[in-house]
Structures are given as structure tokens and as C-alpha cells.
Amino acid sequence: MPELLKVERNADGALRLTLNNPPANALSIELMEAMQAALDAVRNDETVHVVIIAAEGKLFSAGHDLKQMTAHRADADRGRAFFEGTFALCSRLMQTIVSQPQPVVAEVGGLATAAGCQLVASCDLAIASDEARFGVNGIDVGLFCSTPAVALTRNIGLKRAMEMLVTGEMIGAVTALEFGLVNRVVAPNSLTDAVNETARTIAAKPPFAIRLGKQAVRDQVGMDLGDAYDCASRAMIENMLALDAEKGIDAFFEKRRHSQKSDRLD
């Protein structure tokens, strides 16, 4: 049996989680449990500043492990209990990604369908190869992608998501960029370098501000305007009281004073 999830730390403060469930990197129970455990393990780890979710092979993820799920149709309840457990685990994993203190970046080199597309949509950022494709094509086998729709509608809007959901048609990386599902599209041989560079940029920023800011951004989504500003204001106050912000602002003014003195000397 292969190691379903490769977990690597680098010196820049990034944690790389690589799906390794060939050939489709299907989100089996075991793989989702491994991802959940890896994210939980670093939730309060101040040495980890950003999480990358990548995949081995040509597919990012084809979604749930339908072979595993179909095997449970022979159960006395026709698989109901197993299906309930599968979708509960997946829902928890996706919500963990959203609420994870560290920004989570998807590195998408190939096909991402159904719950694989949901995984991309749940991440804070996504960088894709120009060979990547995305879809929620469960409808092609009579299974509407209702749970992927939760993340997808929050990324690309209702009408675009509904078109993908009811037609099952795939979109390319450039269309995914236009829709807002991914942040950037790069050549396949540049993908990992682009993701690592983004991760290094994030990791170099003050971690407390990043964690506080991510939570505030996520919390205010869906609030009415007044509540959203109250939420964001509370976060700004906590951020202003943080030592990192105090030092950073002082350094900014010191740099500006030094610049003004240099101008006068000239």
C-alpha cells in the first residue's frame, strides 16, 4: 500500500500535503482521515505559516472513492451509514481547511473533479497548471454534486456553479481563472516553483496578522454590512494591539524619517 498522504515541512515554514492515492487520488476514507490528522496536528503550530495541498500524478483528485462507497451497497442498510460517515468526514475536512489558521494553497496540476474540485474551492488560494481542468460531473452518473456545490457557489457565484453542476461539463484553467476558482495559471513546469514562491511570500509576513486576518475575512462573509464592519473592526483592534504591528508601524515611521533626512541632506 502506498503512503496515501505525503507530509513534508520545509525551512520556510510551509507544510506540503501531497495526495498519493493513485491513479485518481480519490478521497477515500483513509486519505481524508490522514489529511484531517495532518491539518489538526499543525493547527496551533507557530512554526507552520502556510499549508500547500498538492498531488502526485496527472490527476489532482477525481473526488470521492466511488469504488469504496459502492462496496457498501451490500450492507444491510444499503450503505446509508457508510455514506453518512463519508460525507460527514468530508464536510469536516473542508470546513477545517476554511477555518485552518494558516492560509491553505492548492497546487493543481491536473484534473480536479467532484469533491476534488470542492477541495480546490475550499482552499484560500489556488494556483493551477494550464493543463488543469475542473468539473463537478457527478450528474453524469446520476449523482448531483450537492456538497461540492457548497464550496463552489461561494467561490464562483450561483449561476456559473449551477451551469457546471447541471451540465457536468469541464472547464479549463483559463476559464477557472476567469471564474475566480483559481488565482493564477502557469506552465506545468513552473507550477511547483510558483506555489513555493507564493508560500514563501506568505510565510515571510507576520503570522499573527495573517491568522487573525484570515479568520476575520472568513467570519464576515455572509454577514450584513454593519455586522461585517463590526467583525473586521474587532480584528483590526486586536491587530493594532499586537507587538508585530507596533514594531512594524514604528519601523515604517523610522524609515520615513530617515528618508526625509536624506532628502534634506541632498
VOSEZA-615692 format. One record per residue (C-alpha): z, y, x; residue number from 1. Coordinates in steps of 0.5 Angstrom, whole numbers. Layout:
# residues N
> Z; Y; X; NUM
...
END
This chain:
# residues 266
> 0; 0; 0; 1
> -2; 7; 3; 2
> 3; 12; 3; 3
> 2; 16; -3; 4
> 4; 23; -1; 5
> 4; 25; 6; 6
> 9; 30; 7; 7
> 9; 35; 13; 8
> 12; 41; 16; 9
> 9; 46; 21; 10
> 13; 51; 25; 11
> 10; 57; 21; 12
> 15; 55; 15; 13
> 9; 51; 11; 14
> 10; 45; 7; 15
> 4; 41; 6; 16
> 4; 35; 1; 17
> -2; 31; 1; 18
> -4; 27; -4; 19
> -6; 20; -2; 20
> -8; 15; -8; 21
> -15; 13; -6; 22
> -20; 13; -9; 23
> -19; 18; -14; 24
> -12; 21; -12; 25
> -10; 19; -19; 26
> -3; 22; -21; 27
> 1; 15; -22; 28
> 8; 15; -24; 29
> 10; 13; -17; 30
> 6; 19; -14; 31
> 8; 24; -19; 32
> 15; 22; -17; 33
> 14; 23; -10; 34
> 11; 30; -11; 35
> 17; 32; -15; 36
> 22; 29; -10; 37
> 19; 33; -4; 38
> 19; 39; -8; 39
> 26; 38; -10; 40
> 28; 37; -3; 41
> 26; 44; -1; 42
> 28; 48; -7; 43
> 33; 51; -3; 44
> 31; 50; 4; 45
> 30; 57; 7; 46
> 26; 54; 13; 47
> 20; 53; 8; 48
> 17; 59; 6; 49
> 11; 56; 2; 50
> 8; 50; 0; 51
> 1; 47; 0; 52
> -2; 42; -4; 53
> -8; 38; -1; 54
> -11; 31; -2; 55
> -15; 26; 2; 56
> -22; 24; 1; 57
> -27; 27; -3; 58
> -23; 28; -10; 59
> -17; 33; -10; 60
> -15; 29; -17; 61
> -18; 26; -23; 62
> -12; 26; -27; 63
> -7; 21; -30; 64
> -8; 14; -27; 65
> -11; 11; -34; 66
> -11; 4; -31; 67
> -4; 4; -30; 68
> -3; 7; -37; 69
> -8; 2; -41; 70
> -4; -4; -38; 71
> 2; -2; -42; 72
> -2; -2; -49; 73
> 0; -10; -48; 74
> 7; -7; -49; 75
> 11; -9; -56; 76
> 10; -1; -58; 77
> 3; -1; -55; 78
> 5; 3; -49; 79
> 9; 9; -53; 80
> 15; 9; -49; 81
> 11; 9; -42; 82
> 6; 14; -45; 83
> 12; 19; -47; 84
> 15; 18; -40; 85
> 9; 19; -36; 86
> 8; 26; -40; 87
> 15; 28; -39; 88
> 15; 27; -32; 89
> 8; 30; -31; 90
> 11; 36; -35; 91
> 17; 37; -31; 92
> 13; 37; -25; 93
> 8; 42; -27; 94
> 14; 46; -29; 95
> 17; 45; -22; 96
> 11; 48; -19; 97
> 11; 54; -23; 98
> 19; 55; -22; 99
> 19; 53; -15; 100
> 22; 59; -11; 101
> 16; 58; -5; 102
> 9; 60; -7; 103
> 5; 54; -8; 104
> -2; 54; -6; 105
> -7; 49; -8; 106
> -13; 47; -3; 107
> -18; 44; -7; 108
> -24; 40; -3; 109
> -27; 36; -9; 110
> -27; 34; -16; 111
> -20; 36; -20; 112
> -21; 34; -27; 113
> -16; 33; -33; 114
> -9; 33; -30; 115
> -12; 34; -23; 116
> -15; 41; -26; 117
> -8; 42; -29; 118
> -5; 41; -22; 119
> -9; 47; -19; 120
> -8; 51; -25; 121
> 0; 50; -24; 122
> 0; 53; -17; 123
> 1; 60; -15; 124
> -6; 61; -11; 125
> -12; 56; -10; 126
> -17; 56; -5; 127
> -23; 52; -6; 128
> -29; 49; -2; 129
> -36; 51; -5; 130
> -37; 43; -6; 131
> -31; 43; -11; 132
> -31; 42; -19; 133
> -26; 43; -24; 134
> -26; 40; -31; 135
> -22; 38; -37; 136
> -26; 32; -39; 137
> -21; 27; -43; 138
> -25; 29; -49; 139
> -31; 24; -46; 140
> -26; 18; -47; 141
> -23; 21; -54; 142
> -17; 24; -50; 143
> -16; 31; -51; 144
> -13; 34; -45; 145
> -7; 38; -49; 146
> -2; 38; -43; 147
> -7; 41; -38; 148
> -9; 46; -43; 149
> -2; 49; -43; 150
> -4; 51; -35; 151
> -11; 52; -36; 152
> -10; 57; -42; 153
> -5; 61; -38; 154
> -10; 62; -32; 155
> -17; 63; -35; 156
> -16; 65; -43; 157
> -16; 61; -49; 158
> -24; 62; -50; 159
> -26; 59; -43; 160
> -21; 54; -43; 161
> -23; 52; -50; 162
> -30; 51; -48; 163
> -28; 47; -42; 164
> -23; 43; -47; 165
> -28; 41; -53; 166
> -35; 40; -49; 167
> -32; 36; -43; 168
> -37; 40; -38; 169
> -35; 41; -31; 170
> -35; 48; -27; 171
> -37; 49; -20; 172
> -32; 53; -15; 173
> -36; 60; -16; 174
> -35; 59; -24; 175
> -28; 57; -23; 176
> -27; 64; -18; 177
> -30; 68; -24; 178
> -26; 65; -29; 179
> -19; 66; -25; 180
> -18; 59; -24; 181
> -18; 60; -16; 182
> -17; 66; -11; 183
> -22; 64; -6; 184
> -28; 60; -5; 185
> -30; 58; 2; 186
> -35; 53; 6; 187
> -32; 46; 6; 188
> -31; 46; 14; 189
> -27; 53; 13; 190
> -22; 50; 8; 191
> -16; 48; 11; 192
> -16; 54; 16; 193
> -17; 59; 10; 194
> -11; 55; 7; 195
> -7; 55; 13; 196
> -8; 63; 14; 197
> -6; 64; 7; 198
> 0; 60; 8; 199
> 2; 64; 15; 200
> 1; 71; 12; 201
> 6; 69; 6; 202
> 11; 66; 11; 203
> 11; 72; 15; 204
> 13; 76; 9; 205
> 21; 77; 7; 206
> 23; 70; 4; 207
> 28; 73; -1; 208
> 23; 78; -3; 209
> 18; 73; -4; 210
> 22; 68; -8; 211
> 25; 74; -12; 212
> 18; 77; -14; 213
> 15; 70; -16; 214
> 21; 69; -21; 215
> 20; 76; -24; 216
> 13; 75; -24; 217
> 13; 68; -28; 218
> 19; 71; -32; 219
> 16; 77; -35; 220
> 9; 73; -37; 221
> 9; 73; -45; 222
> 15; 78; -46; 223
> 13; 84; -50; 224
> 12; 90; -45; 225
> 19; 93; -46; 226
> 23; 87; -44; 227
> 18; 85; -38; 228
> 19; 92; -35; 229
> 27; 91; -36; 230
> 26; 84; -33; 231
> 22; 87; -27; 232
> 27; 93; -26; 233
> 32; 88; -25; 234
> 28; 84; -20; 235
> 27; 91; -16; 236
> 34; 93; -16; 237
> 36; 86; -13; 238
> 31; 87; -8; 239
> 33; 94; -6; 240
> 40; 92; -5; 241
> 37; 86; 0; 242
> 38; 87; 7; 243
> 31; 86; 8; 244
> 29; 91; 4; 245
> 34; 96; 7; 246
> 32; 94; 14; 247
> 24; 95; 12; 248
> 25; 101; 9; 249
> 29; 104; 15; 250
> 24; 102; 20; 251
> 18; 105; 16; 252
> 21; 112; 16; 253
> 23; 111; 23; 254
> 15; 109; 25; 255
> 13; 115; 20; 256
> 18; 120; 24; 257
> 15; 117; 31; 258
> 8; 118; 29; 259
> 10; 125; 26; 260
> 13; 127; 33; 261
> 7; 124; 37; 262
> 2; 129; 32; 263
> 6; 135; 34; 264
> 6; 133; 42; 265
> -1; 133; 41; 266
END
